[in-house]
């Protein structure tokens, strides 16, 4: 409930000196939400925001990387499905050398 949430936030502030901030971002809505069904122009897309093309491209590359790693397709590159911190340099080189700079 809102009252329970208020108590939790108040206790966090008093006991641990942690502030709580809520950022309500309407364009972070799910694709099927009523707001976007009624007002599709409210969402960012490459038509109304063409400057986002690099971000969309990068996001697509990272999503494909995630799928490939999860399916074991990157084992030959030394990148397992369960990524640990010591794999980060391998991932960096893979993404830079094979996906971003072709």
C-alpha positions in Angstrom: 0.0 0.0 0.0 1.0 3.6 -0.3 1.1 3.9 3.5 3.5 1.0 3.7 5.7 2.5 1.0 5.7 5.8 2.9 6.8 4.1 6.1 9.6 2.3 4.3 10.8 5.5 2.6 10.6 7.4 5.9 12.6 4.7 7.7 15.2 4.7 5.0 15.6 8.4 5.4 15.8 8.3 9.2 17.9 5.2 9.7 20.3 5.2 6.8 20.0 8.8 5.5 18.9 7.5 2.0 16.6 9.7 0.0 14.1 8.2 -2.4 13.3 9.8 -5.7 10.7 8.6 -8.2 11.2 9.4 -11.8 8.1 9.0 -13.8 9.0 8.6 -17.5 6.0 8.2 -19.7 7.9 7.2 -22.8 9.3 4.1 -21.0 5.9 2.4 -21.3 5.4 -1.1 -22.6 4.5 -1.4 -26.3 1.0 -2.5 -25.6 0.0 0.1 -22.9 -3.1 2.1 -23.4 -1.2 5.4 -23.6 0.8 4.3 -26.6 -2.2 2.6 -28.2 -4.1 5.9 -28.1 -1.0 8.2 -28.7 1.7 6.3 -30.6 3.4 9.6 -31.4 4.3 9.8 -27.6 6.9 7.0 -28.1 10.4 7.6 -29.4 10.9 6.0 -32.8 13.2 6.5 -35.8 10.5 8.5 -37.5 10.0 11.2 -34.9 13.5 10.9 -33.4 15.9 10.0 -36.2 18.8 11.1 -34.0 18.3 7.9 -32.1 19.5 5.7 -34.9 22.9 5.0 -33.4 21.4 4.1 -30.1 18.9 1.7 -31.8 21.7 0.1 -33.8 23.9 -0.3 -30.6 20.9 -1.7 -28.7 20.2 -4.2 -31.5 23.9 -5.3 -31.5 23.9 -5.8 -27.8 20.6 -7.7 -27.8 22.0 -10.1 -30.5 25.2 -10.5 -28.5 23.1 -11.5 -25.5 21.1 -14.0 -27.5 24.3 -15.5 -29.1 26.1 -15.8 -25.8 23.1 -17.4 -24.1 22.8 -19.9 -26.9 26.6 -20.8 -26.6 27.4 -19.4 -30.1 30.3 -17.4 -28.7 32.1 -20.2 -26.9 34.7 -20.3 -29.7 35.5 -16.7 -28.9 36.0 -17.6 -25.2 32.7 -16.0 -24.2 30.4 -18.3 -22.2 26.7 -18.0 -21.5 27.4 -17.1 -17.9 29.6 -14.0 -18.1 32.0 -13.2 -15.3 34.0 -10.0 -14.8 37.2 -11.6 -16.3 35.3 -12.0 -19.7 34.8 -8.3 -20.1 37.9 -7.7 -22.1 37.1 -10.6 -24.5 33.6 -9.1 -24.9 35.0 -5.6 -25.5 37.3 -6.9 -28.2 34.6 -9.0 -29.8 32.1 -6.2 -30.0 34.6 -3.6 -31.2 36.5 -5.8 -33.7 33.7 -7.9 -35.0 30.5 -6.0 -34.6 31.0 -2.3 -34.3 34.0 -1.6 -36.6 33.5 -3.8 -39.7 
